[in-house]
Amino acid sequence: MAGTATERDSDPADTRERELKYVLPAGRVPFAERWLAAVCRPDPSYGRADVWTVYYDTAEQRSLREKINSDYLKTKLRVRWYAAPGGAAAGDAFLEVKRRVGDRREKIRVVLDGVAGDLAGRPLADRVWRELPGRLAPAGVSLQGVWQPVLAIVYRRSRFVDAASGARVSCDGGIRAAAVRGGVLPGWHGAPLPVGVVEVKGRSDELPVNLRSLVRFDARLSAFSKYAAVWAHMQLPAARAHA
């Protein structure tokens, strides 16, 4: 399982890509998706897909607490892969670390050749997960503490491009937990979140003109974290979570 390529993204705050997240009720996601398909063009590189993400954290849940507390310094470590909607995982997986210092951010991604299908079938306690963070060492990444996989989530993503601004848009729904590391959160459930999220990535701090009608779907700007949201959701009784 080798990383064949490393990508580093570390732009100054005045030139970096902006990311706007809008949270909307889960029931509105299909309507928002159809509307986006009408006002945008399909992403030429990425089709509709299931996105699988395994989040890492320390025993003290450092990454989760940094997000919840809106700390000035934040670190996120994850492994991600993609699959056709409802299909089996195949192709590459991606080991990613994101760091934020205030409004400056750095993202480093290591491509793991053709291992998505293999990883998808492994429990989070498997030692292969513990070994993966070491693949970041050649990129000069040193993580403090012991990081282990704690939560796997899956959701359905559709991607678009706003022709006027060039902004990239994704619409995510059906966000739910797929696996939790044993002993971390007994009694967890996989009920989907009651919300979806639309992410807009571009060079502006404002929503592109063509997308401003997004508010019609009860969408609100939010510093949304799938990791934090799913974690909080799993702590609700299963009956309430399904309601």
C-alpha positions in Angstrom: 0.0 0.0 0.0 2.1 2.9 -1.3 1.5 6.6 -1.6 2.5 7.5 -5.1 1.9 11.2 -5.0 1.7 14.0 -2.4 -0.3 17.2 -2.9 0.3 20.2 -0.8 -2.1 23.2 -0.7 -1.0 26.1 1.4 -2.1 29.5 0.1 -1.8 32.9 1.8 -5.1 34.1 3.3 -5.6 36.8 0.6 -5.3 34.3 -2.3 -6.6 31.0 -1.0 -9.8 29.4 -2.1 -12.8 30.2 0.1 -15.2 27.6 1.3 -18.8 28.4 2.1 -21.0 25.8 3.8 -24.8 26.0 3.8 -26.8 23.6 6.0 -30.3 22.7 5.0 -33.0 20.3 6.2 -32.5 16.8 4.9 -35.9 16.8 3.2 -34.8 19.8 1.1 -31.6 18.2 -0.3 -33.2 16.5 -3.3 -34.9 19.7 -4.3 -31.7 21.7 -3.9 -29.8 19.1 -5.9 -32.3 19.4 -8.8 -32.1 23.2 -8.7 -28.3 23.1 -8.8 -28.5 20.8 -11.8 -30.6 23.4 -13.5 -28.5 26.6 -12.7 -25.1 25.0 -12.9 -23.3 22.6 -15.2 -22.2 19.1 -14.0 -18.7 18.8 -12.7 -16.7 17.6 -15.7 -14.3 15.5 -13.6 -16.5 14.0 -10.9 -19.9 12.4 -11.1 -22.4 11.6 -8.4 -20.8 9.3 -5.8 -20.9 7.9 -2.3 -18.1 9.5 -0.3 -16.6 7.4 2.5 -14.4 9.1 5.1 -12.6 7.6 8.1 -11.7 10.3 10.7 -8.8 9.9 13.1 -8.4 11.4 16.5 -6.4 11.1 19.7 -7.6 9.4 22.9 -8.5 12.9 24.2 -10.4 13.6 21.0 -8.2 16.5 20.3 -9.4 17.1 16.7 -13.1 17.0 17.7 -12.6 19.3 20.6 -10.6 21.8 18.5 -13.6 22.0 16.1 -16.3 22.3 18.8 -14.3 24.9 20.7 -13.4 26.9 17.5 -9.7 26.8 18.5 -7.2 29.0 16.7 -5.2 25.9 15.9 -6.9 22.9 14.3 -5.8 19.6 12.9 -7.9 17.1 11.0 -6.7 13.7 9.8 -8.8 11.4 7.6 -8.8 8.8 4.9 -11.3 9.2 2.0 -12.4 7.2 -1.0 -15.3 7.2 -3.4 -17.7 4.7 -4.9 -20.5 4.7 -7.5 -23.8 5.4 -5.8 -24.8 2.2 -3.9 -21.8 0.4 -5.4 -18.6 -1.1 -4.1 -15.5 0.9 -3.4 -12.7 0.8 -6.0 -9.7 2.7 -7.1 -7.5 5.0 -5.0 -7.9 6.2 -1.5 -6.6 9.5 -0.1 -4.8 10.2 3.2 -5.3 13.8 4.1 -4.3 16.1 6.9 -5.7 19.6 7.2 -4.3 22.3 9.5 -5.6 25.7 10.3 -3.9 28.5 12.1 -6.6 31.2 12.3 -7.7 31.9 8.8 -4.7 30.3 7.2 -4.9 26.7 6.2 -2.7 23.9 4.8 -3.9 20.6 3.3 -1.6 17.7 2.4 -2.9 14.7 0.6 -1.2 11.4 -0.2 -2.7 9.2 -2.9 -2.9 5.5 -1.8 -2.8 3.5 -5.0 -5.9 1.3 -5.7 -6.6 0.4 -2.1 -10.1 1.7 -1.6 -11.7 -1.7 -2.0 -9.4 -3.3 0.5 -9.8 -0.5 3.1 -13.6 -0.6 2.8 -13.7 -4.1 4.1 -11.4 -3.6 7.1 -12.7 -2.9 10.7 -11.4 0.3 12.3 -9.4 -1.8 14.8 -7.3 -3.3 11.9 -3.7 -2.4 12.2 -3.5 -1.2 8.6 -5.4 2.0 9.8 -2.8 2.6 12.5 0.0 2.4 10.0 -1.4 4.8 7.4 -0.5 8.1 9.2 3.2 7.2 8.8 2.7 7.7 5.0 2.7 11.5 5.8 6.3 11.5 7.0 7.9 11.9 3.6 5.8 15.1 3.3 7.3 16.4 6.5 4.2 15.9 8.6 4.7 15.1 12.2 1.6 14.5 14.3 1.6 15.0 18.1 0.2 12.1 20.0 -1.2 8.8 18.9 -3.9 9.1 16.2 -6.3 6.2 15.6 -9.4 5.8 13.4 -12.5 6.5 15.5 -15.4 7.1 13.0 -16.3 6.2 9.5 -19.1 8.1 7.7 -20.7 7.9 4.3 -22.9 10.3 2.3 -24.1 10.8 -1.3 -22.5 13.7 -3.1 -23.4 15.5 -6.3 -21.0 18.1 -7.8 -21.5 21.1 -10.1 -19.7 24.1 -11.4 -21.1 27.6 -11.5 -20.4 28.7 -15.1 -20.3 32.5 -14.3 -17.9 32.4 -11.3 -16.2 29.1 -11.8 -17.1 28.2 -8.2 -17.2 24.5 -7.5 -20.4 23.3 -5.7 -21.2 20.0 -4.0 -24.5 18.9 -2.5 -24.3 16.2 0.2 -27.1 14.2 1.7 -27.8 11.0 3.6 -24.9 11.8 5.9 -24.5 9.0 8.5 -22.1 6.9 10.6 -21.0 3.7 8.9 -18.6 2.4 11.7 -17.3 3.4 15.1 -14.1 2.1 16.7 -15.0 -0.5 19.3 -15.4 0.9 22.8 -15.4 4.5 21.7 -19.1 5.1 21.7 -21.2 2.1 22.8 -24.7 2.0 21.5 -24.0 4.2 18.4 -26.5 4.1 15.5 -26.3 4.9 11.8 -29.4 7.0 11.5 -28.8 9.8 8.9 -28.4 13.4 10.0 -31.5 15.5 9.8 -29.6 18.0 7.6 -27.6 18.0 4.4 -24.9 20.5 3.3 -24.1 22.5 0.2 -20.4 23.5 -0.1 -19.3 26.3 -2.5 -15.6 26.7 -3.2 -14.3 29.7 -5.0 -12.4 33.0 -4.7 -15.2 35.1 -3.1 -16.4 35.4 0.5 -19.9 35.8 -0.9 -22.2 33.4 -2.6 -22.1 33.7 -6.4 -25.1 35.6 -7.9 -26.5 32.5 -9.6 -26.6 30.6 -6.3 -28.2 33.2 -4.1 -31.6 31.6 -4.4 -30.2 28.7 -2.3 -31.8 30.4 0.7 -35.2 29.3 -0.7 -34.3 25.8 0.5 -34.0 27.0 4.1 -30.2 26.9 3.7 -28.1 28.8 6.3 -24.4 29.6 6.4 -22.7 27.5 8.9 -19.2 26.3 10.0 -20.4 22.8 9.5 -18.3 19.7 10.4 -19.5 16.3 9.4 -17.3 14.7 12.0 -18.7 16.8 14.8 -22.3 16.7 13.6 -22.4 12.9 13.2 -20.6 12.4 16.6 -23.2 14.6 18.3 -26.1 12.9 16.4 -25.0 9.4 17.5 -25.4 10.4 21.1 -29.1 10.9 20.6 -31.3 7.9 21.3 -31.8 5.9 18.1 -35.6 6.5 18.1 -35.2 10.3 18.3 -32.4 10.2 15.7 -34.7 8.5 13.2 -37.6 10.8 13.8 
